[in-house]
Amino acid sequence: MELNIRQKLAENEWKGEIGFTIESREPERVIARMPVTEAAKNPFGTMHAGALIWFADIAATLCAIGDLDSIGEDGSGFPLAVDLHTVLSGNEKAGDLIATSTTVKRGGKLIVIRTEVRGETGRLLIDMTTTHLRAG
């Protein structure tokens, strides 16, 4: 039985599992796919903004890493996100989402990544720019 919006908002327990798959990983570009699932939806039946941003942020971080050999076993060199600017311009109720992260600037310490998340039809859902600093 489908709950109405008020019932969903009144619930005291929220849980679920979300995940995605990396389809392509190159030093300057990462492409990932995430299915729309019930666990990632808001009470209106569309993707929760936090789930969309989580997806885009991880794809961006993997792109910021570039070469896995740049990360020490102690975590040194890991690109810490220090700024996320996200424009949410659409949403989806079903299907798969595609995140494409590309490097805008890669310096010694500073890395800037642009990530677009699109629905299966190609409609833009998120345009995110992240700034990362390499951990010392």
C-alpha positions in Angstrom: 0.0 0.0 0.0 1.4 3.4 -1.1 1.7 5.9 1.7 0.6 9.5 1.1 3.1 12.4 1.4 2.1 13.3 5.0 2.4 9.7 6.2 5.9 9.5 4.6 7.0 12.7 6.2 5.7 11.6 9.6 7.7 8.4 9.6 10.4 8.2 12.3 12.7 5.7 10.6 14.4 6.3 7.3 16.7 3.7 5.8 17.8 2.2 2.6 20.7 1.3 0.5 22.0 3.0 -2.6 24.9 2.3 -4.9 26.4 2.9 -8.3 28.8 1.4 -10.8 31.9 3.0 -12.4 31.6 2.4 -16.1 34.8 4.2 -17.1 37.7 5.6 -15.2 40.5 7.6 -16.9 42.9 10.0 -15.2 40.8 13.1 -16.4 37.3 11.6 -16.8 35.0 9.3 -14.8 31.6 8.0 -15.9 29.3 6.3 -13.4 25.8 4.8 -13.5 23.3 4.7 -10.6 19.8 3.2 -10.8 16.9 5.1 -9.3 15.8 3.0 -6.4 13.0 3.4 -3.8 15.7 3.8 -1.1 17.0 6.9 -2.8 13.7 8.6 -3.4 12.1 11.4 -1.5 8.5 11.3 -0.3 7.4 12.7 -3.7 8.8 9.7 -5.5 11.7 11.4 -7.2 15.4 11.1 -6.3 16.4 12.7 -3.0 18.7 15.7 -3.6 21.2 14.3 -1.1 21.4 11.0 -3.1 22.0 12.9 -6.3 24.8 15.0 -4.7 26.4 12.0 -3.0 26.5 10.2 -6.4 28.0 13.3 -8.1 30.5 13.9 -5.3 32.0 10.4 -5.3 32.3 10.5 -9.1 34.1 13.9 -8.8 36.4 12.6 -6.1 37.4 9.6 -8.2 38.1 11.9 -11.1 40.1 14.3 -8.8 42.2 11.3 -7.7 43.3 10.7 -11.3 46.0 8.2 -10.8 45.5 5.8 -7.8 49.3 5.8 -7.3 49.0 9.4 -6.3 47.4 8.3 -3.0 49.6 7.0 -0.2 48.6 4.1 1.9 48.3 6.5 4.8 45.8 8.6 2.7 48.4 11.3 1.8 47.6 12.9 -1.5 43.8 12.2 -1.2 41.9 15.1 -2.8 39.7 16.5 0.0 36.7 18.4 -1.3 36.8 21.9 0.1 34.0 23.4 -2.0 30.9 22.0 -3.7 28.7 24.1 -5.9 25.7 22.3 -7.2 22.8 23.4 -9.4 19.9 21.0 -9.2 18.0 21.5 -12.5 15.9 18.3 -12.8 14.9 15.0 -11.3 13.9 11.5 -12.2 11.4 8.9 -10.8 12.8 5.8 -12.7 15.7 4.6 -14.8 19.4 5.0 -14.6 21.4 8.2 -13.9 24.7 8.9 -15.5 27.4 11.0 -13.9 30.2 12.3 -16.0 33.1 14.0 -14.2 35.9 15.8 -16.0 38.9 17.6 -14.9 38.8 21.4 -15.3 42.2 22.1 -13.6 44.8 19.8 -12.0 47.6 21.6 -10.2 50.0 20.3 -7.6 47.6 20.9 -4.7 44.4 22.3 -6.3 42.1 20.2 -8.4 38.8 21.5 -10.0 36.2 18.9 -11.3 33.0 19.5 -13.2 30.3 16.8 -12.9 27.1 16.5 -14.8 24.4 14.0 -13.8 21.8 13.2 -16.5 18.8 11.0 -16.7 18.5 8.2 -19.3 17.0 10.7 -21.8 20.0 13.0 -21.5 18.1 15.6 -19.4 20.5 17.5 -17.1 19.7 16.9 -13.4 22.9 18.2 -11.7 25.7 20.5 -12.7 28.3 20.4 -10.0 31.7 22.0 -9.7 34.0 20.7 -6.9 37.3 22.1 -5.7 39.7 19.6 -4.0 43.0 20.1 -2.1 45.4 17.3 -1.9 46.0 16.1 1.7 49.6 16.5 2.9 
